[in-house]
């Protein structure tokens, strides 16, 4: 029973870290495209 809880927690943590990393990547990519469009307009 203890092993099951530990494995579930580790899977949940892994999923949470993965989602957070994807969100950060999307934000960084979004900022990059915004900078490019602003430079083109100028």
C-alpha positions as CSV (number, residue, x, y, z in Angstrom):
1,X,0.0,0.0,0.0
2,X,2.8,2.4,0.9
3,X,4.6,1.7,-2.4
4,X,1.4,2.5,-4.3
5,X,1.1,5.9,-2.6
6,X,4.7,6.7,-3.3
7,X,4.4,5.8,-7.0
8,X,1.2,7.9,-7.3
9,X,2.9,10.9,-5.7
10,X,6.0,10.6,-7.9
11,X,3.8,10.3,-11.0
12,X,1.7,13.4,-9.9
13,X,4.9,15.4,-9.2
14,X,6.3,14.4,-12.6
15,X,3.1,15.4,-14.4
16,X,3.0,18.7,-12.5
17,X,6.7,19.5,-13.4
18,X,6.0,18.6,-17.0
19,X,3.0,20.9,-17.2
20,X,4.9,23.8,-15.5
21,X,7.8,23.3,-17.9
22,X,5.4,23.3,-20.9
23,X,3.7,26.5,-19.7
24,X,7.1,28.2,-19.2
25,X,8.2,27.1,-22.7
26,X,5.0,28.5,-24.3
27,X,5.3,31.8,-22.4
28,X,9.0,32.2,-23.5
29,X,8.1,31.3,-27.1
30,X,5.2,33.8,-27.0
31,X,7.5,36.5,-25.8
32,X,10.0,35.7,-28.6
33,X,7.3,36.0,-31.3
34,X,6.1,39.2,-29.8
35,X,9.6,40.7,-29.9
36,X,10.0,39.6,-33.5
37,X,6.7,41.2,-34.6
38,X,7.5,44.5,-32.7
39,X,10.9,44.7,-34.5
40,X,9.2,44.1,-37.9
41,X,6.6,46.9,-37.2
42,X,9.4,49.3,-36.3
